[in-house]
Amino acid sequence: MEHNREIHKINEELLIRVLKVFEQSFALTTDSRKVKQGSIFVALRGENFNGNSFALAALQQGAELVIIDDASFFVDARTVLVEDTLVFLQKFANYYRKTFTIPFLAISGTNGKTTTKELINAVLSKKYITCATQGNLNNQIGVPLTILSVKKECQLAIIEMGASHIGDIEELCLIAEPTCCLLTNVGTAHIEGFGSKEGVLQTKTELYKYVDKRNGKVFVNFDDKGLRKQTLTNPVSYSLGDKTADYCAETINGDSPFAAIKVEGTEINSRLVGSYNAYNILAAYVVGKYFQVSVSDIKSAIEEYLPTNNRSQIKETQNNTLILDCYNANPSSCHFALEAFDKMRAEDKRVFIGAMKELGSVSESEHAAVVKQLLSMSLKEIILVGKEYEPFSKYGSNIKYFENSTLAKDFIAKEEIKHSLILIKGSRATKMEVLQDVL
């Protein structure tokens, strides 16, 4: 590398050089706290931080190379100055991606994509060495980092893709180059960025178009009207009830809070709360069958999977039974969660629900719809959290409203609630998970 501050073009010559360093440690990070000996540090910028300022510290911690886009933080020959470090990260991830010939399965959708990804990974891990998105690293930074975490011995990569604007999925496809894909569904989320539900559909199906154009395999939820009408060359379809689909399953959970299905004569009983998870289970079954995992292994993988991170998770406390579904919330996921909760039997049922974010012009009507659904249910108490719910706080005698989860937590702590079945639902931004500490 040149020992100067000239801006390097992000061309093949640079990518080859960086790849040689990367292949010594297979360690690249954008977090200066995670720098280790021999790693590469890519200095990204955010609204409240400038990663360039950590270039020297990263080198002192043992980084072999630092990639910066601010010349004032140039250190020495181990510093590579580029025009835009995010563009570098994406191009380098794509360059590394091209060194693989294994299947890359991309998963997206409005609801259930992380749970579906986890189930599919559990299923495929029964037969293959897999690498999958950790947590929800599914955006323009997360997807490149996921690709760069794929080890050489990996036989199948599973990449989760999120989107909040039109064109996001197409951009991620050009980085990850998926060979097959699955969309869980298309609902109302991030309307602020998409403009409309049609905008959501347009963006999500960019994934279908990319894979189908390259003769890849597309797994289609036949019960989602928007997805079903897409023109595809060779799809694999699945449904709960429609026998014209390639795979038709039925739900069999009855009074149980856990999702269960019967497909091709096999019963699969999960430990996921809520019948809406039946689609996630079926998707994992279908993908498993396509990749020739045995039915017995598919069944055991799904039945052994325990949800974590406040996603469809059941938790018994000293006083109550909690259903934690407070990692994400949008109109469709709220509707399904409430519908499933309504079917559960308990004398004392309560819902503590946080506001949905990024809904733009439909925010008021969608929050009103949630309140209407809540009032149609037999609930002892409804706690609404977030300013979006304030206009509806007087709609029912069993409704209590709080501007934020901290105030709600203080109130609940004084109430001393016991022997209740409680659904805690809300967007991450509302921090509804803090309520479990006082229940």
N, C-alpha and C positions, 0 to 999 in steps of 0.2 A: 504494500500500500504506500501511496505517496506520503511523505512526511510534511504535508502542508495543509493549508486550510481551504483548499479548492473544493468546491461542491462536486461530489461524485455523481455521475449519472447512474440511475438505477438500471443498468444494463446487464447483459449476461456475464460480462467479465467480472463485475462487482459481485453478482449473485454467486458465481462459482467460488470466488475468494472467500466470501462469508460462509458458504456451505462447507468448505474445507475446515474452517474453524469450528463450525457447528457440529460436524460429524466427529470431532474429537471428544465432545462432552454431551452432545444432544441436550444442551441446556441453554435456553433463551428465555429472558424474562423482561417484562416492562415494569416490574416492581423492584426498585433498588434494594428493598429489604430482603429480597429473595436471591440476590446475586450470590453465586458460589464460584469456587475456583474453576477457571476455564470457561465460564459461561459468557454469553453475549447479552449485553444490556441495550435495549432499544428505548430511547428516551422519548416518550409521548407527551403531548401537551393536553391539558384539560381546562375546564373553566376556572378551576381554583388551584391548578398546579402546573409546573413546567418541569418535566422530567429531565430536561437538559441540565438543570442545576445539580443533578445527582451524578453527572458523568464522572467527575473526579473520584467521588466516594465509591462508585461502582468499580472503578479500576483499582482502587486501594483495597477493596474487598476481594479482589482476585479475578475480576472480569478480564477475559482475553481481548474483548473488543467492545467498544461502545458506539452506538449509532446515534448521531445527534442531528438536529436541523437548525441549530443556533451557533454560529461560528464563535461567539464570545465564550463558549464553554469548551472550546477545543483544548485538549490536553497534550497529546503527543501522537506518535505513529499508530497507537492503538485506537485512535479516534477516527471514525468515518463520518464525514459531514455530507449529508444529503439534503435535498430540497424539502422533503416532507417525510418524517419518520413513519407515519401511519401508512403512507403509500409504500414505503420500503417494506414494512412488516407484511403487508398484504401481498406484494409481489414476491417477496422471499418465501412466504408460506406456499404460494402457488408454485414456485420453482421447486420447492421440496416435495410438494404434492405430486409433481410430474415424475418423481423418481419411483413412484409406486404403480403397480398394475393390479392391486387388489380392489375389491368392490368398496366404493364409498357410498354409504347409505345416508341420504339427507332427510331429516325429519323437521317438519314445521306444522303450523296450524294455530288457530286461535286459542283453543283449550287443550290441555292434556299432553302437550308435546314433550315436556320433561318426563312425566310419568311413563309415557309410551316409550320414550328413549331408554329409560331405565329398565323397563320390562323387556324390550327388544334386546338390550345388551345382556340381560340375565339369560335370556333364551339362547342367543347366539354364542354366548360364552361356554355353553355346554359342549359345543363342538369345535369352536374356533378360538384363536387368540384374538381378542377384540381390543380396540381402543375407542373410547367414547367421550363425548363432551362431558367435562366435569361440571357439576352444578348446572348453571344456566349461562355458561360462557358462549352465548349464541349470536353475538352481534359482530360489527365490523372489526372489532379487536379480538373478541372471544373466539370467533371461527378460525382466524389465522393461528392463534395460540393453540387451539385444539389440534389443528393440522400438524403443527410443529411438535406436538406431544406424541404423535403416532410413531411408535418404535418400528425398527426395521423388521422385527419378527412378527409384527401384526399381520393378521390374515383378513381382517375385515374392520373397516373404520365406520363409526356411527357419529354423524355430525348434526347437532341440533342447530336450527337456524331461526332466529327471531327477526321481526321486522316492525318498524314503526312508521315507515314512509314508503310511498310507491317507489319501486326500483331497488329497494334494499335486498330482496331475495335474489334478484338477477345479479346484483353485484357480488353477493356471497357465493353464488353458483360459479361465477367466473374465477373465484379464488379457490373453491373446494373441488370443482369439477366432479359433482356427484355422478355415479353410474346408475343409481336407483334412488327412489324417493317415496315418501309417504307424507300426506297432509292429513292431520287428524280430523279437522273440520274448519269451517270458516264462519266466524261469528262477529260480534260487534266488539272491537277493542281498538285502542289507539286511533279512534276516529279523528282526533285532532290532527294527526299526521297523514291519515289516508283520505280524509274528506268525506267518505261515505262507506257503506258496507260493500258497495261495488268496487271501491278502491282497495278494500281489504282483499276481496276475491281476486282482483286483477294482480295484486302483488303476490299473494300466496301461490297462485297458479303459474307464476313465472317459473317456479320450481318444476312443475309438470312439463312446461314447454321446453325448458332446458334439457331435461332428461329424455323426454320423448323424441326430441329432434336428433338425439344421439343414440337412438335405438335402445335406451335403457329401460329398466322395468319400473312401472309406476303402480303403486298400491293405492287403491281408491276406496274411500268410505262411500258406499253406494247410497247411504241414507242421507247424505248431505247433498241437497238439490244443486247447489252451486258447483260442487265437485263432480257430481254425476253427469252433468251436461257437457263436461269438457270433452273435446274430441281427441282421443288418444289412440296410438297405433296398436299397442298390445298390453292393456292394463290387467291387473289382478284386482278384482273387486270383492268387497266383503260387506255384509249387512247383518242387522239384527231383525230378521223376519222376512226379507225379500229373497225368495228362492231363485230369482233370476241372477243373483250375484254368484260369483265363483265360490264364495264361502258364505254360508248362511248359518247364523247361530241364534240361540234364544237365551234370554236371561232366566236364571233359575234361583235367584237369591231369596224369594219369598219375603219372610219377615226379618231375615238377617240383615244387619247393617252393611255386610260385606258384599262386594260385587262378585257374581259368579255367572258363568255361561256354560252352555252345552253346545258343542260344535263337532260335527262328524262323529257323533256318538260318544264323545269324550266330555266329561264334566270337569270344569276347572273352577276351583273355589279359591278366590284370592283373599288377601288380607288388606285390601283397599276398601275404604269406606265409601259408600255411595254407588248406586246402580249405574250412574253415568260412566263409571270406570269400565263398564262392560266393553265399550268400544276400544279402550286402550288395551285390554286383555286380548280381544279378538285381533287387533292389529298385530300384536306380538305373536300370536298363534300363526297368522297368515304369513308373516315375514319368516318365522321359523320354518314353516313348511316349505316355503320357496327355497330357502337355503339348506334344505334337507336335514334339518334337526329332527330327531325322532319325536313322535307324539308324546311318549313317556317323559322325555327330557324337557319338552316344551311345558308340559303340565307341571312337572316338579319345579322348574325354574320360576314359573309364575306363582305357584302356591308357596314357594319359599321366600318370595320377595317381600320385604318389610318396608313400607314407606317411611321416609324420614323428612326432615326439613319442613315440617308443617304442611305437608301435601297429603290430603286424604288420610290423615293419621289419627288413630284413635288413642286416647290417653286416659288411663284411669288415675285419678288423683285420690287423695284421702277422702275427699268429700263428694266428688262428682265424676261423671264420664264426659270427657271432652272430645269433640271432633274438631281437629285443627285443620283448617283449610284456608290458611291466611298467608299463603305465599303469593297469591295472585288473585285478582278479581276483575271480571268484566261482566257485562249483562248476561251473556249466555252461561258462563260458569256459575254465576250467582243463581240463575234460574234453576239449573240442574242440581246444584247443591241443596237449594231449598226444597225442591221437588223430592229429592231422595230423603232429606231429613224429615219431611212431612210424613213419609211412610213408616218411619221408625216408631216403635211403640215405647212410650214412657209417660208416666203420669205428669211429670214436671219437665216441660221442654222450654228451652230458652234459646234465642238467637241473638248473638252479639255480632253486629255487622259493620264493617268499615266502608267508607266511601270508595267509589270506583274513580280512577283517575284517567286523564287524557281522553275524555269522551267528547270534548268540544261542544258543538251545538246541540248534541242529543243528550247531554249530561242530565239536565233537569228531567226530561221525559223518562230516561232510563232509571234514574233513582226513584222516580215516582212509581214506576212499574215494579221495582223491587219492594217498595213499601206496600203496594197493593197486594202483592203475593204474600208478604209477611202477614198482613191483616186477614188473609183468607185462611191462615193456618191456626191451629189450636195451640197457642203459645202463652205461657205464663208471663213472659217478659221479653221485650224487644229493646235492645240497646243499639241506637244508631250513633255512629262515630264519624265526624267529618262535616265540614260546613255545607257540603252538597246536600246533606240530609236535613239541614235546619228547617227548610220550608215545610217539611212533612212531620215535624216533631210533635204536633198536636193532633195528628190524625187518629190516634187510638189511645185509650186509657192505659194500656200496658206498654206504651212507648216511652222510653227515656232517651234524651239526646245529649251528646257531649261533643264539644268542638274537637277534642283529640283523645287518643287512647290513654294518656296519662290521667286526665280528669275522669275518664270512665273507670280506670283501674282504682283510683282513690274511692270512688263511689261503691264499686263492687266489693272492695276490701271491708267496708263498713256493713255491707248487707249480709255477710256470712251465708252465702248460698250453699245448700247441701242437698244431696240426693237428687240431683238434676242431670238431665241430658242436655248438653250445651254445644251448639254449633258456633264456632268462632271463624268468621269469614271476612276477608278484606284484602285490599291491595297492600303490597309491601309498604308503600308510602305511609299507610295509616298505622303501621306497627301494632296490629291487633294481637300478635303473639304475646305481648307483655301481659295480657289479661290472664293467661294461664297461671301466672305466679300467685294469684290471689283466689284461685278457684280449686 
